[in-house]
């Protein structure tokens, strides 16, 4: 039971900060926060993503490129142009690293106001940091595993962020239902997105990229958005007011 709780905490903690910080803040800037709060969120993202930590700068820019070129040859990740999910994720990793290490030229429209903390990112993305988390996760499993099958969850803990990416960027463009017909293959994975905390409403998001709430229908509850609303109410962040054209 301890191992299952541990993996669930990692799953939803990592997912929340990927959705809240990397996606809705860094890429789409649907809300604002103070510089101090931004730095705190960088650290919390590192703590919950651990060995699979993603830079807000690399993620934010790459995601903007994804929206600009969805399902074309310039899309960093598209089932329409990649043979399988492993090929897609390898290409995604290469583009992400090229952006992070500034090995390629990026158009200004993709870099504007994307948060960057170079010093921290260099540490959090370092081999030392990743190996440290791998060792800590393994030690946790050594002490708390009570059944052999639980060891199958260790690779999930190691690769949490890429797994979340595969679910949305691969399966979210193949399976599910559509609320809006567009010139891309984005789908909504679930009627109620309990698994991906709102990220699964991918078709809705591609229709309204700047909307904080990814749910559109009454039953499409966006759990991340509910937390965002609470943080906005508490004054920790400030939601932007965006008019959506129907």
C-alpha positions in Angstrom: 0.0 0.0 0.0 2.9 2.4 0.8 4.4 2.0 -2.7 1.0 2.5 -4.4 0.4 5.7 -2.4 4.0 6.9 -3.1 3.5 6.4 -6.9 0.1 8.1 -6.8 1.6 11.1 -5.0 4.3 11.3 -7.7 1.8 10.8 -10.5 -0.6 13.6 -9.5 2.1 15.8 -8.0 4.2 15.7 -11.2 1.1 16.0 -13.3 -0.2 19.0 -11.5 3.0 21.0 -11.8 3.4 20.0 -15.4 -0.2 21.2 -16.1 -0.2 24.2 -13.8 3.3 25.5 -14.2 4.8 24.2 -17.4 1.7 24.2 -19.5 -0.8 26.8 -18.4 1.7 29.3 -17.0 5.0 28.9 -19.0 3.4 28.1 -22.3 0.1 29.8 -22.3 0.3 32.3 -19.4 -3.3 32.1 -18.4 -2.4 33.5 -15.0 0.4 35.6 -13.5 2.4 35.1 -10.3 5.1 37.0 -8.4 8.7 36.3 -9.1 9.1 34.8 -5.7 6.2 32.5 -6.3 7.6 31.6 -9.7 10.9 30.5 -8.1 9.1 28.5 -5.4 7.1 26.7 -8.2 10.3 25.9 -10.0 11.6 24.1 -6.9 8.3 22.3 -6.3 8.2 21.1 -9.9 11.7 19.7 -9.4 10.6 18.0 -6.2 7.6 16.3 -7.7 9.0 15.5 -11.1 12.3 14.4 -9.7 14.3 12.3 -12.1 12.1 13.4 -15.0 12.2 17.1 -14.3 11.2 19.3 -17.3 12.4 22.9 -17.7 9.6 25.5 -18.0 11.6 27.2 -20.7 12.1 24.1 -22.9 8.6 22.9 -22.3 6.9 26.3 -22.8 8.6 27.0 -26.1 8.2 23.5 -27.5 4.5 23.5 -26.6 4.0 26.8 -28.3 5.6 25.3 -31.4 3.2 22.3 -31.1 0.2 24.6 -31.2 1.6 26.6 -34.1 2.3 23.6 -36.3 0.0 20.9 -34.9 0.1 17.7 -37.0 2.5 19.0 -39.6 6.2 18.2 -40.2 7.2 21.0 -37.9 5.2 19.6 -35.0 7.6 18.4 -32.2 5.3 15.5 -31.5 2.6 14.2 -33.8 1.4 10.6 -34.4 0.7 11.8 -37.9 4.4 12.1 -38.6 6.1 9.6 -36.2 6.1 5.8 -36.8 5.4 5.0 -33.1 5.2 6.6 -29.7 8.9 5.8 -28.9 10.1 7.5 -32.1 7.8 10.5 -31.3 9.2 10.8 -27.7 12.8 10.5 -28.9 12.2 13.3 -31.4 10.5 15.3 -28.6 13.5 14.8 -26.3 15.9 15.9 -29.0 14.0 19.1 -29.8 13.5 19.9 -26.1 17.2 19.6 -25.4 18.1 21.7 -28.4 15.8 24.4 -27.1 17.0 24.2 -23.5 20.7 24.3 -24.5 20.0 27.0 -27.1 21.5 24.9 -29.9 18.8 26.1 -32.4 17.4 29.5 -33.3 13.8 30.1 -32.0 11.4 32.7 -33.3 10.7 35.5 -30.8 7.0 34.7 -30.8 7.7 31.4 -29.1 10.1 32.7 -26.5 8.2 35.8 -25.4 7.8 35.9 -21.6 8.6 32.2 -21.1 10.0 31.9 -17.6 13.6 30.8 -17.4 15.9 30.2 -14.4 19.1 29.0 -16.0 21.1 28.3 -12.8 18.4 26.2 -11.3 17.5 24.4 -14.5 21.2 23.5 -15.0 21.2 21.9 -11.6 17.7 20.3 -11.8 18.4 18.9 -15.3 21.9 17.7 -14.5 22.9 14.1 -14.4 23.7 14.4 -10.7 20.2 15.5 -9.9 18.6 12.8 -12.0 20.8 10.1 -10.6 20.1 11.4 -7.0 16.4 11.0 -7.5 16.8 7.5 -9.1 18.8 6.4 -6.0 16.2 7.9 -3.6 13.3 6.2 -5.4 15.1 2.9 -5.5 15.9 3.1 -1.8 12.3 3.9 -1.0 11.2 0.8 -2.9 13.9 -1.3 -1.2 12.5 -0.4 2.2 8.8 -0.4 1.5 8.1 -3.0 -1.3 6.0 -5.8 0.1 5.3 -7.7 -3.2 7.4 -8.5 -6.2 5.0 -7.0 -8.7 5.4 -3.5 -7.0 8.9 -3.3 -8.6 7.1 -2.8 -11.9 6.1 0.6 -10.7 9.7 1.8 -10.2 10.2 2.6 -14.0 6.9 4.6 -13.8 8.4 6.7 -11.0 11.6 7.2 -13.0 9.8 8.3 -16.2 6.7 10.1 -14.8 6.9 13.2 -17.0 7.5 11.4 -20.3 4.6 9.0 -19.5 2.3 12.0 -19.1 3.6 13.4 -22.3 2.9 10.1 -24.2 -0.6 9.9 -22.9 -1.5 13.4 -24.2 0.7 13.8 -27.2 0.2 10.3 -28.7 -3.0 8.9 -27.4 -4.7 12.3 -27.2 -4.3 12.6 -30.9 -5.6 9.1 -31.7 -8.3 8.1 -29.3 -11.3 9.9 -27.7 -14.1 12.1 -28.8 -14.3 15.6 -30.4 -16.2 18.6 -29.4 -14.7 20.9 -32.1 -13.8 19.9 -35.6 -10.4 21.4 -36.4 -7.6 20.9 -38.9 -5.8 18.6 -36.4 -6.3 15.3 -34.8 -6.7 16.4 -31.1 -9.2 14.4 -29.1 -10.7 14.5 -25.6 -9.6 11.3 -23.9 -12.2 11.1 -21.1 -15.7 12.5 -20.3 -14.4 13.1 -16.8 -10.6 13.4 -16.7 -9.7 11.8 -13.4 -6.4 10.4 -14.8 -4.8 13.6 -16.3 -6.4 16.3 -14.1 -7.9 18.1 -17.1 -5.0 17.7 -19.6 -7.1 14.9 -21.3 -9.5 17.5 -22.7 -7.0 18.0 -25.5 -9.5 18.8 -28.3 -11.0 21.6 -26.1 -7.6 22.9 -25.4 -6.6 23.1 -29.0 -9.8 25.0 -29.7 -9.3 27.5 -26.8 -5.5 27.5 -26.1 -5.6 30.5 -23.9 -8.5 29.3 -21.7 -7.6 28.4 -18.2 -10.4 25.9 -17.9 -9.9 23.0 -20.3 -13.4 21.6 -19.7 -16.2 22.9 -21.9 -19.2 20.5 -21.3 -20.8 20.4 -17.8 -19.4 17.0 -17.1 -15.8 17.9 -18.2 -14.4 18.7 -14.8 -10.9 20.2 -15.0 -9.3 19.4 -11.6 -6.3 21.5 -12.3 -8.5 24.5 -13.1 -10.3 24.0 -9.8 -7.0 24.3 -7.9 -6.1 27.3 -10.0 -9.4 29.0 -9.0 -8.6 28.3 -5.4 -5.0 29.7 -5.7 -6.5 32.8 -7.5 -9.0 33.2 -4.6 -6.2 33.0 -2.1 -4.2 35.7 -4.0 -1.3 33.4 -4.7 -1.8 33.8 -8.5 -3.9 36.1 -10.6 -6.1 34.6 -13.4 -6.2 36.6 -16.6 -9.6 37.6 -17.9 -9.9 36.3 -21.5 -13.0 36.6 -23.7 -13.7 33.4 -25.6 -15.5 33.7 -29.0 -18.1 31.1 -29.5 
